[in-house]
Amino acid sequence: MTDKFDVNVLICGAGAAGLTLAIDLARRGVSFRLIEKASDSFRGSRGKGIQPRTLEVFENLGIVDRIFAAGGPYPPRRVYRADGTYTDTPVMEATEPTPAEPYCVPLMVPQFLTEQVMRERLTELGHRPQFGCELIGFKQDDAGVDAHLRNPSGGTCIRTRYLVGTDGGRSFVRQTLNIGFPGKTFTVRGLVADLALTGLTRDVWHRFNEGDMARQVALCPLAGTAMFQLQGPIPPAGDVDLSVKGLTHLIAERSGRADIQVQSVSWASAFGMNARLADHYRIGRSFLAGDSAHIHPPTGAQGLNTSVQDAYNLGWKLAAVLRGAPESLLDSYEEERRPIAATMLGLATKLLQAEARGEMRRGREVHQLDIGYPHSALTLQAPERKVGLLAGHRAPDAAVRAAGGQPIRLFELFKGPHWTLLGYETQPDLVSPCYGLRIHRIGTSGDILDDRGHLRDAYALNIGDWALIRPDGYVGAIVPTGRIDKLENYLRCVGLTYEV
């Protein structure tokens, strides 16, 4: 054992979860190494739906405008009948943004474009993934992890304080930790491919034989590209011809149309469908996040989003413990995120069953805006609140004004790796400034004006209340001025100190 560490965190897997964690650690000044076994970045569209809650995460990470520029809205769903007639319906329930929820519908962005934007952001922060570098073994002790790596130039061993496996459904980290991955394997496999083709318009999501799990096929124009994404069920056994000729034949056979011609195949995959959840997200100083912790059918566009939010939950906690917060803070990662994945698996399975009946319709339940941690050990309410916004809930946005009159949103105040404390009509100097905490007082004598009542409506605070917002955008605590002692104790427990 040695006390010398090469990095604080080794991240194994440079997909969406690994990139999210890397970006968050980079902006916190935490040393890390992001490795990826593959020789190059992922080139497919597999996770193409970005849910509203993930868009909020991306805003905080500084990439949401680039994500919007890379993608576009979901087109209507066009379901063809056997006689060639069709019906067009919206894929999503129509909703409008509100001051509390600025992102109201999912955005379509092919996964390879999402990850490209994330890599660009990571580069701006001074880091890059190391492709072609494989984790081939590791051992952990009470102080850290010794990780054995292999790359084209040979092997090496590094010492890290923490290891995070973001290495997918076949996770080497999970298998090495001997963590169970129970669940269900479905009898149907799926086919997904990114194609250039002729014969279809790009204004709708074309769907043939909806509800027929033997003949169903869907062709969706991929926002941000000139390609279509092909999706469809395939038999549980046997090879599938993924060539231009083979996919042209499959489309013709299932659609009954000879005019749809595949010109090229950018990426294609035949995959088994599973719903599985890791028994644990942490053993010692090693963690799982993303697909290494949970896999599920692709219905509902939940996987990439849940993976991003896993990493976003874990990042600030690792940074806090490395800065001196109690090690027990890391126990809240599994406590908070594993139940979310369990619920998500159930939703994705339900949507798969609805799709098999030709009845799938996506509503608010897929947006992930109602995800929260009200039963977490990291929630504080004194006294208890029974209605309205509670500790553990997602912190809403609100349109407010700075004291100088400039319009500003709460999300702009939250943006960054810090905690945010909102005092509603509170007196000055009641809470001492501390490192990693930004304090804003709301009201005529404060630095923020709620002149249109959006914050009051969203937060339902009483005069003298304080709302503490976690770095990942959830309410950590709501307390009145008379219980400031409880708030200050909470701040110490999460690693916020009064010394810079």
ZIKA-V651545 format. One record per helix or strand of 3 or more residues. SS is the DSSP state (helix for helix, strand for strand). FROM is the first residue (numbers start at 0). TO is the last residue. If there is no record, write none. Layout:
[[SS & FROM & TO] [SS & FROM & TO]]
//
This chain:
[[strand & 6 & 11] [helix & 15 & 26] [strand & 31 & 35] [helix & 51 & 60] [helix & 63 & 69] [strand & 75 & 79] [strand & 85 & 88] [helix & 110 & 123] [strand & 133 & 139] [strand & 144 & 150] [strand & 153 & 164] [helix & 171 & 175] [strand & 180 & 197] [strand & 203 & 207] [strand & 216 & 220] [strand & 227 & 233] [helix & 243 & 254] [strand & 260 & 277] [strand & 285 & 287] [helix & 289 & 291] [helix & 302 & 321] [helix & 326 & 355] [helix & 363 & 365] [strand & 379 & 381] [strand & 398 & 401] [strand & 406 & 408] [helix & 409 & 413] [strand & 418 & 423] [strand & 436 & 441] [helix & 453 & 458] [strand & 464 & 468] [strand & 473 & 479] [helix & 480 & 492]]
//
